[in-house]
Structures are given as structure tokens and as C-alpha cells.
Amino acid sequence: MLLCAAFLVTSALAGVMACVGDTPDSSTSTDGGASSSSGGSSGASGGPNDGGGGSDTGAGDSGGPPCDLSKAFVTPEDPLVSLNLEKDNASPAVTANEREIFFQRQNNDGGVWDLYSATRGSVTEVFGYGNPINELSTPITEAEPGLSADGNTLYFVRGATEPEFDIYRATRADGGWSPGTALPSPVNAPDAGERAPFGTSDGLWFAARVAGKLEIFFAPASSGGFSTPSTPSALVGPTSDDSHPVLTENGTRIYFSSDRNGTSLTDIWTATRSAPGANFGNPTRVDELATDREEEPGSASPDGCRLYFTRRESGSNQFKLYVAHKPPAK
């Protein structure tokens, strides 16, 4: 895990977050696995035709050509080169039009991470180098940005070490961002190390430690805040760390990071469901993106054609930002 410390914590989440084990719905997931409970729906950036039925052709909402969603991802070599010129860069989160990207970059002061953003004129252009989001910068780490469905709220993690990580929220204001404020209980809990927030139109996905391992949670939106989180039972690995949830725009597919491959390294996994609120099928690894290094998803394009993610490079051990794309439709 990019920000993980080596420790085990018995989480205080046990009193406020419950693993959900609903009976499966009557639908069959595209993975062919057993269905399980789920809490959220429409993702901030994803594919309206991706997963759980519908057309297999991405519509190219962001200006790119249609793609074949039934095909495997293709990963260009270091495609976000302008953002990877130096230092470690991780956790990409893009707006729906894919012209603005938020990410974390490690500075030179003892390994502390800060939040950065960059823009471009279109999906086919190169991002600028990136600028720090100064109004959210403190002497401790700010990392793992995630956007709300409308792109006007930025969720992120702040803390000195993982047990102290909490999820914060900032909103766009006067061309910048309002001061970040910590989300109250029941999202943040003592010593739970909340991380990897991802906003949807109906709530917030994130990860937190329970009995020493990371699990994925969904907190439904409620009266300007969030109600008690729960975790979809199909996404729970018996011994694995699962984190970095990324939903497609229609909420029928989730990508996430997991080390359930039997090693200490994370790969990108995915699961589908028939509709928002239905049960997820059993997760499967996105094999075409798996290497002998770490990969973690960050966000998906609205047409489902592109997945932005982090990879730790072999040799240099540098964290870099990548984007994988589906091949063009024929």
C-alpha cells in the first residue's frame, strides 16, 4: 500500500461499521460469481455502458473515440509522462471531462505527500507538470484525492501516519478550494486509518482498518453528511488488504486494489453488479494490468474507456501515474 505503515490495529470501527451479508439478488454478475450486498451507486467518473449489462461500446463522452468495453485494457508506456518527470506521484483522480487531474506528489521534506493538480485542453493533449494545492497543504501528509460526482468537492486523506489518517473534505471556492475539514463520525473513527475516498452521487466509498486489515466501506449520503458505513460482503477478502475503490459512472462496476493474489503487492481487481444497490459478484483480477509491482486504481473516464491508476516501477521503485485504455470499437 502506498501509504501503509507496518502495524496492526484493532479498529474502533467495529462498533459503527458492520459487514453486510445480504442474500443475493436474482441477477447474475458478469463475473459469474456469487452476488453479495452493496451500498452505493453512480460513481463520479466511469462508464455509463460499463458492466452489468448494456452496450459494450463506450460512447466517448470526453471527446475520445468509442471503445470496445468487452476487450482488455491496453497500457501505454508511461503515458502521463509530463506528471512523472520527477519524484513519486500517485492516486490520480480526474474530472468527468478528463481535463483536470488531482494527485499526490512526494516532496523533499521527509517523505511527506502533498496534493497537486494539473490541467489540459482536451483528452488527447498532455497534462501540465502540476501545481501544489497550497490552500490544503500542511506540514503533514495530504494524499489520495477523490472527487464528488459533480467534481465540486474534493475528498482526501490527511495525517502524520496511517493510524492517524482521516478523510477530509474541501469545496471549490473563488477559483481555489475551501479549507479542508475532517468528516465527522461515523466515517472517521479513532485509529481506523481511513483512506482512499471516492465520492458518488449517493454517498462515499473509502477504506478503513478493521482488526488489522483494510476493508472497503460505503457510507450513504444523509442530510448533508453520511450515515453508518457498511462493506459489501463479496468484496471482503479473508486475509487481504482491500482499498482504493473506484466506481464507474452508472455504479455497476467497481475497481479496487487488493493483495489477495497471495503476495504483499497489490493488483487491481474488479467486480460487477446488475444495477446500483444490487449485489456485487465475486471479484476478479484485471490480469492485463497486473505486474510484479504494485498497482492501485484512481478513477475511470465517464465512457468507461480509460482507467487512471498508480504503478510502482521496478528498478527505480518510483510511483508513477498511468492510464490504461480499451481498444477502439470496430
Secondary structure, 3 states (H helix, E strand, C coil): CCCCCCCCCCCHHHHCCEEECCCCCCCCCCCCCCCECCCCCCECCCCCCCCCCCCCEECCCCCCCCEECCCCCECCCCCCHHHCCCCCEEEEEECCCCCEEEEEEECCCCCCEEEEEEECCCCCCCCCCCEECHHHCCCCEEEEEEECCCCCEEEEEEECCHHHCEEEEEEEECCEECCCEECCCCCCCCCCCCEEEEEECCEEEEEEEECCEEEEEEEEEECCEECCCEEEHHHCCCCCCEEEEEECCCCCEEEEEECCCCCCCCEEEEEECCCCCCCECCCEECHHHCCCCCEEEEEECCCCCEEEEEEECCCCCCEEEEEEECCECC
